[in-house]
């Protein structure tokens, strides 16, 4: 197992805007002395406002009302606990592929393909992931597969120097499949534990982009039919429901195994994570909680829900 623990403090701080905004208002609803019909209406408005989405909000409220009726709950505090349980249930999507946190189960090397629209923080998230493994003493190699943007290659080289990680790169405009192929060959020959490959993210030409991603996968699978072991979709939490649209494009085109949700510290609408898990049945695996390289944590559904509503650092009590 990796020695890097789940950091409660980082998640609480990363979710501060969401907790002090929409989800703080949700907490306020359950501080009233009794249940009434207006609570359900206000809760629906707040959840939709927090980017949970209409479909997921309706499903969540239907489950909540059913449990309230079956258990004959009358106290708002008890209903609030059930709400949190149902949110955890939505977020607890079955994981796919080797566990990132259990290095005993890793193939050699573990190959991770990073996908996502330009501007979502994909390359930075890739560097955070590399730092995550590097901190635990793993040898990480990076592949500069976003050959469409020269700046992306340069950015990855800078991150590689900071991390002490080797970067396999070709010239701008070269075939990203060839970069991926060479990166996997290099990772094998150099004894890397983890290979993380960047890709382009030109959603405005989404057909070409998706075909390019499919090609990168095919090229890798010529070397090993099992790779990539993970395709991580980077989403920007600040884009809200637009992020869900992006996710659909990628999940329909390539076999994404999970989401790296970046910039959660920049939004007051952290509910989009519920929509992603519910609508796409795609697990959120990592959260980007700030601008520093170490501002990243593995996603834990129950702790995430608790941090949406309460903070040991910023609040004295829960609802």
NORGI-V228736 format. One record per residue. N is the residue number from 1. SS is DSSP state (@ for helix, = for strand, . for the rest). Layout:
n:N ss:SS
n:N ss:SS
This chain:
n:1 ss:.
n:2 ss:.
n:3 ss:.
n:4 ss:.
n:5 ss:.
n:6 ss:.
n:7 ss:.
n:8 ss:@
n:9 ss:@
n:10 ss:@
n:11 ss:@
n:12 ss:@
n:13 ss:@
n:14 ss:@
n:15 ss:.
n:16 ss:@
n:17 ss:@
n:18 ss:@
n:19 ss:@
n:20 ss:@
n:21 ss:.
n:22 ss:@
n:23 ss:@
n:24 ss:@
n:25 ss:@
n:26 ss:@
n:27 ss:@
n:28 ss:@
n:29 ss:@
n:30 ss:.
n:31 ss:.
n:32 ss:.
n:33 ss:.
n:34 ss:.
n:35 ss:.
n:36 ss:.
n:37 ss:@
n:38 ss:@
n:39 ss:@
n:40 ss:@
n:41 ss:@
n:42 ss:@
n:43 ss:@
n:44 ss:@
n:45 ss:@
n:46 ss:@
n:47 ss:@
n:48 ss:@
n:49 ss:@
n:50 ss:.
n:51 ss:.
n:52 ss:.
n:53 ss:.
n:54 ss:@
n:55 ss:@
n:56 ss:@
n:57 ss:@
n:58 ss:@
n:59 ss:@
n:60 ss:@
n:61 ss:@
n:62 ss:@
n:63 ss:@
n:64 ss:@
n:65 ss:@
n:66 ss:@
n:67 ss:@
n:68 ss:@
n:69 ss:@
n:70 ss:@
n:71 ss:@
n:72 ss:.
n:73 ss:.
n:74 ss:.
n:75 ss:.
n:76 ss:@
n:77 ss:@
n:78 ss:@
n:79 ss:@
n:80 ss:@
n:81 ss:@
n:82 ss:@
n:83 ss:@
n:84 ss:@
n:85 ss:@
n:86 ss:@
n:87 ss:@
n:88 ss:@
n:89 ss:@
n:90 ss:@
n:91 ss:@
n:92 ss:.
n:93 ss:.
n:94 ss:.
n:95 ss:.
n:96 ss:.
n:97 ss:.
n:98 ss:.
n:99 ss:.
n:100 ss:.
n:101 ss:.
n:102 ss:.
n:103 ss:@
n:104 ss:@
n:105 ss:@
n:106 ss:.
n:107 ss:.
n:108 ss:.
n:109 ss:.
n:110 ss:=
n:111 ss:=
n:112 ss:=
n:113 ss:=
n:114 ss:=
n:115 ss:=
n:116 ss:.
n:117 ss:.
n:118 ss:.
n:119 ss:.
n:120 ss:.
n:121 ss:.
n:122 ss:@
n:123 ss:@
n:124 ss:@
n:125 ss:@
n:126 ss:@
n:127 ss:@
n:128 ss:@
n:129 ss:@
n:130 ss:@
n:131 ss:@
n:132 ss:@
n:133 ss:@
n:134 ss:@
n:135 ss:@
n:136 ss:.
n:137 ss:.
n:138 ss:.
n:139 ss:.
n:140 ss:=
n:141 ss:=
n:142 ss:=
n:143 ss:=
n:144 ss:.
n:145 ss:.
n:146 ss:.
n:147 ss:.
n:148 ss:.
n:149 ss:.
n:150 ss:@
n:151 ss:@
n:152 ss:@
n:153 ss:@
n:154 ss:@
n:155 ss:@
n:156 ss:@
n:157 ss:@
n:158 ss:@
n:159 ss:@
n:160 ss:@
n:161 ss:@
n:162 ss:@
n:163 ss:@
n:164 ss:.
n:165 ss:.
n:166 ss:=
n:167 ss:=
n:168 ss:=
n:169 ss:.
n:170 ss:.
n:171 ss:.
n:172 ss:.
n:173 ss:.
n:174 ss:.
n:175 ss:.
n:176 ss:@
n:177 ss:@
n:178 ss:@
n:179 ss:@
n:180 ss:@
n:181 ss:@
n:182 ss:@
n:183 ss:@
n:184 ss:@
n:185 ss:@
n:186 ss:@
n:187 ss:@
n:188 ss:@
n:189 ss:@
n:190 ss:.
n:191 ss:.
n:192 ss:.
n:193 ss:.
n:194 ss:=
n:195 ss:=
n:196 ss:=
n:197 ss:=
n:198 ss:.
n:199 ss:.
n:200 ss:.
n:201 ss:.
n:202 ss:.
n:203 ss:@
n:204 ss:@
n:205 ss:@
n:206 ss:@
n:207 ss:@
n:208 ss:@
n:209 ss:@
n:210 ss:@
n:211 ss:@
n:212 ss:@
n:213 ss:@
n:214 ss:@
n:215 ss:@
n:216 ss:@
n:217 ss:@
n:218 ss:@
n:219 ss:@
n:220 ss:@
n:221 ss:@
n:222 ss:@
n:223 ss:@
n:224 ss:.
n:225 ss:.
n:226 ss:.
n:227 ss:.
n:228 ss:.
n:229 ss:.
n:230 ss:=
n:231 ss:=
n:232 ss:=
n:233 ss:=
n:234 ss:=
n:235 ss:=
n:236 ss:=
n:237 ss:@
n:238 ss:@
n:239 ss:@
n:240 ss:.
n:241 ss:@
n:242 ss:@
n:243 ss:@
n:244 ss:@
n:245 ss:@
n:246 ss:@
n:247 ss:@
n:248 ss:@
n:249 ss:@
n:250 ss:@
n:251 ss:@
n:252 ss:@
n:253 ss:@
n:254 ss:.
n:255 ss:.
n:256 ss:.
n:257 ss:.
n:258 ss:=
n:259 ss:=
n:260 ss:=
n:261 ss:=
n:262 ss:=
n:263 ss:.
n:264 ss:@
n:265 ss:@
n:266 ss:@
n:267 ss:.
n:268 ss:.
n:269 ss:.
n:270 ss:.
n:271 ss:.
n:272 ss:@
n:273 ss:@
n:274 ss:@
n:275 ss:@
n:276 ss:@
n:277 ss:@
n:278 ss:@
n:279 ss:@
n:280 ss:@
n:281 ss:.
n:282 ss:.
n:283 ss:.
n:284 ss:=
n:285 ss:=
n:286 ss:=
n:287 ss:=
n:288 ss:=
n:289 ss:.
n:290 ss:.
n:291 ss:.
n:292 ss:.
n:293 ss:.
n:294 ss:.
n:295 ss:.
n:296 ss:=
n:297 ss:=
n:298 ss:=
n:299 ss:.
n:300 ss:.
n:301 ss:@
n:302 ss:@
n:303 ss:@
n:304 ss:@
n:305 ss:@
n:306 ss:@
n:307 ss:@
n:308 ss:@
n:309 ss:@
n:310 ss:.
n:311 ss:.
n:312 ss:.
n:313 ss:.
n:314 ss:.
n:315 ss:.
n:316 ss:.
n:317 ss:.
n:318 ss:.
n:319 ss:.
